[in-house]
Amino acid sequence: MAPINKGNTLLTEVLQPGYTVRNDGYGLWTGRCVFKADKTMTGAALPVARGDAHPDATYSAFMFADKIEVLHGPNNIITISVDYVGISLDGYSAGTTTDCNVSGAVSTTSEPIETHPNFFQAVVGTEEIAGVGTGTVTAPIYEASTFKAKNSDSGTLYKGANGAHFTQRTGGQFVGFLDPAFPLYYGRKSYLAPQTGFSGIIYTNDAAIVEDMREAVGRSSSTLDWATNLPQLLPTYLGSTWLSVPIPPATTGQNQLLLASVNFEDFGLDTYKINYTIRYSAEGWVEAVNPAL
């Protein structure tokens, strides 16, 4: 028996009551709408397509269809469930990029002891590790030691503070802490350097920001936005200046932030999700190796 149609013929999709929207607190809006329609409407394409604006004028300027699901029910009626996504930072007005949603972890990593900022002179704290003998940081002078080595000048090693030994009177290669009279340093080759890692998520409707983020990978910064047109990648409560204490003879510090990775995917109409990681170094990243933008 053929179906008997009464009431609305559903030849135009009808929005059902009860649709929802959600703001994640950082500026990303998501929502779901359900439509009823006649099956004959589908044809080659559904009445709602990816990228269509939200049916409610309150959200239509910035929320667009992303995922679409169709349920084929009785009486040739289909139920179309549509997920919408968009960005709004100020009330219901459209925005460009959401605020950063960041998590962080502080840990330590093993580094060679000679890379410690206090190795030659006290930079952080009040005590140097190996010292400079009777010279300076740029021209250390160490006295001869009773310890010998084949790869030093005439087989002689030269000693600094805490049992540190070098191959030359003016420093040269650091051999190690060879004197057991200094048990706190004897045999030490490394130290645990503090290291902080940040993981962040932002959403943007500007494709140029995706490209800018990709090109900034491996670049260092002392500002939260890499001093360019990048969005702010760390929250302000973490501080606004990220420059290390200068290690003489340098007179300025190094950038402490490094954009380590960027991953991205797209949603809806020109909405992009960007996952990124940032590494923090207390000593800073060497400008020649990891330059700023």
C-alpha positions in Angstrom: 0.0 0.0 0.0 1.3 3.4 -0.9 2.0 5.8 2.0 -0.7 8.4 2.6 0.9 11.9 3.0 -0.8 14.3 5.4 0.4 17.6 6.8 3.8 18.9 5.8 5.1 17.2 2.7 8.7 17.8 3.9 9.8 18.8 0.5 11.9 21.4 2.3 14.0 20.2 5.2 12.4 21.2 8.6 14.6 22.1 11.5 13.5 20.2 14.6 13.3 21.8 18.1 15.9 21.0 20.7 19.1 21.7 18.8 22.1 22.6 20.9 25.2 24.8 20.8 28.3 24.6 23.0 31.2 27.0 23.7 34.3 25.3 24.9 35.4 28.4 26.9 38.2 29.2 24.5 36.1 30.4 21.5 35.3 27.2 19.7 31.6 26.7 19.2 30.1 23.3 18.3 26.5 22.2 17.9 24.0 19.7 16.4 20.8 20.3 14.5 18.3 17.7 13.4 16.2 18.1 10.3 13.3 16.1 8.9 12.8 15.8 5.1 11.2 13.6 2.5 13.5 10.9 1.1 12.9 12.1 -2.5 14.7 15.3 -1.7 18.1 13.5 -1.4 18.6 12.8 -5.1 22.2 13.3 -5.9 22.9 15.5 -2.9 21.5 16.0 0.6 19.6 19.2 1.4 22.3 20.1 3.9 25.9 20.1 2.7 29.3 20.5 4.5 30.0 24.2 4.8 26.4 25.3 5.0 25.7 28.0 7.6 23.9 27.2 10.8 20.1 27.6 10.4 19.7 29.9 13.4 20.7 33.5 12.4 22.3 33.9 15.9 25.1 31.5 14.9 24.9 31.5 11.1 27.8 34.0 10.7 30.4 31.8 12.2 29.1 28.2 12.6 29.1 25.9 9.6 28.1 22.3 8.9 30.9 19.7 9.3 29.6 16.1 9.7 26.3 14.9 8.4 24.4 11.7 9.3 21.1 10.5 7.6 18.7 8.1 9.2 16.2 6.6 6.7 12.9 6.0 8.6 9.4 4.8 7.7 7.0 6.6 5.4 10.0 7.9 3.2 11.0 10.3 6.0 14.7 10.9 6.6 16.2 12.4 9.7 19.4 14.5 9.0 21.7 15.1 11.9 24.3 17.8 11.3 27.3 18.8 13.4 28.2 22.5 13.2 31.5 24.1 14.2 32.9 27.6 14.2 34.9 30.3 16.1 33.6 33.2 18.1 35.6 35.1 20.7 33.3 38.1 21.5 29.7 37.2 22.2 28.3 35.9 19.0 30.6 37.9 16.6 32.9 36.0 14.3 36.6 35.6 15.4 39.8 34.6 13.7 41.6 32.3 16.2 40.5 30.8 19.5 42.4 31.4 22.7 45.1 28.8 23.3 44.2 25.7 25.4 47.6 24.7 26.9 48.9 21.9 29.2 52.4 21.6 30.4 54.8 19.3 32.2 58.1 20.1 34.0 60.8 17.4 33.9 64.5 16.9 33.7 66.8 15.6 31.0 70.4 14.4 31.1 72.9 16.9 29.7 76.7 17.0 29.6 78.0 18.6 32.7 80.2 21.0 30.7 77.0 22.6 29.2 75.8 23.7 32.6 75.6 27.5 32.7 77.7 27.5 36.0 80.5 25.4 34.5 83.0 28.2 34.2 81.4 30.9 36.4 78.3 31.3 38.5 75.5 32.5 36.3 72.6 30.9 38.2 73.3 30.8 42.0 76.7 31.7 43.6 79.1 28.7 42.8 80.9 27.8 39.7 81.7 24.2 38.8 85.0 24.0 37.0 86.0 27.7 37.3 88.5 29.5 35.1 91.6 29.2 37.2 93.6 32.4 37.4 92.2 33.6 34.0 88.9 34.8 32.7 85.9 33.1 31.0 87.3 34.1 27.6 90.9 33.2 28.6 91.0 30.6 31.4 94.4 29.7 32.9 94.7 26.4 34.7 97.6 25.0 36.7 99.3 21.8 35.8 98.0 18.6 37.5 99.7 15.5 38.7 97.2 13.5 36.5 98.5 12.6 33.1 96.9 11.9 29.7 98.2 11.0 26.3 96.1 13.4 24.4 97.2 16.5 26.3 100.1 18.9 26.0 103.2 16.7 26.8 100.9 14.2 28.6 100.0 16.8 31.2 96.5 17.6 32.3 95.5 20.9 33.8 93.1 21.3 36.8 90.3 23.6 37.6 87.9 23.7 40.5 86.3 20.7 42.1 88.7 18.2 40.4 87.9 19.3 36.8 90.6 18.5 34.3 91.4 19.9 30.9 93.8 19.0 28.1 95.4 22.4 27.9 96.6 25.2 30.2 94.0 27.5 28.6 91.2 24.9 28.8 90.9 22.9 25.6 89.0 19.7 25.9 87.3 18.9 29.2 88.4 15.4 30.3 86.4 15.0 33.4 86.3 15.2 37.2 89.3 13.0 38.0 90.2 13.9 41.6 88.6 11.7 44.2 89.3 14.4 46.8 86.1 16.0 45.4 83.6 13.2 46.0 80.6 15.4 45.0 82.0 15.8 41.5 84.3 12.8 41.1 83.4 10.8 37.9 80.4 13.0 37.1 79.7 13.4 33.4 76.2 14.8 33.3 73.6 16.7 35.2 69.8 16.8 35.1 68.7 19.9 33.4 65.2 21.2 34.0 63.0 21.1 30.9 59.4 22.2 30.3 57.2 21.0 27.6 53.9 22.6 26.6 51.1 21.1 24.4 48.6 23.5 23.0 45.5 23.5 20.8 44.0 26.5 18.9 41.4 26.7 16.2 41.4 29.3 13.4 39.4 30.2 10.3 42.5 31.8 8.7 44.4 29.4 6.5 47.4 31.8 6.5 47.9 31.1 10.2 48.2 27.4 9.5 51.0 28.1 7.0 52.7 30.6 9.4 52.6 28.0 12.2 54.1 25.3 9.9 56.9 27.6 8.9 57.7 28.6 12.5 58.6 25.0 13.5 62.1 24.9 14.8 62.2 28.7 15.5 62.9 30.2 18.9 61.2 33.1 20.6 61.2 35.2 23.7 57.5 36.3 23.1 54.3 34.3 23.3 53.4 35.0 19.7 56.9 34.6 18.2 56.9 38.3 17.5 55.0 37.8 14.2 51.4 37.4 13.1 51.1 34.1 14.9 48.4 33.9 17.6 49.4 33.9 21.2 50.5 30.3 21.9 50.9 30.4 25.7 48.6 31.9 28.3 49.7 35.3 29.7 49.7 33.9 33.3 52.9 32.0 32.4 54.7 35.3 31.9 55.4 37.5 28.9 59.3 37.6 28.8 61.2 34.4 27.9 64.8 35.4 27.7 67.6 33.6 29.5 70.2 35.1 31.8 73.2 36.1 29.7 76.1 33.7 29.9 79.3 35.8 29.6 80.9 36.8 27.4 77.5 37.2 25.9 75.7 40.4 27.0 72.2 39.3 26.0 70.3 36.1 26.8 68.9 33.5 24.4 65.3 32.9 23.4 63.8 30.3 25.8 60.8 29.1 23.7 61.0 26.8 20.7 58.1 25.7 18.6 58.8 22.0 18.3 55.9 20.6 16.3 52.7 21.5 14.5 49.8 19.2 13.4 46.6 20.5 11.8 43.3 19.3 10.4 40.3 21.1 9.0 36.6 21.2 10.0 33.5 22.7 8.5 34.0 25.8 6.4 37.6 27.1 6.7 38.0 26.0 10.3 41.3 24.5 11.2 42.5 22.7 14.4 46.2 23.2 15.2 47.9 21.0 17.7 51.4 22.2 18.7 54.2 21.6 21.2 56.6 24.1 22.7 59.9 23.3 24.4 61.3 25.6 27.1 65.0 25.8 27.9 66.3 27.7 30.9 69.6 28.4 29.2 67.8 29.4 26.0 68.2 28.2 22.4 71.3 29.2 20.5 70.3 31.8 17.9 72.6 30.4 15.2 71.0 26.9 15.5 67.4 27.9 16.2 66.9 31.4 15.0 63.9 33.6 15.6 61.4 34.4 12.8 
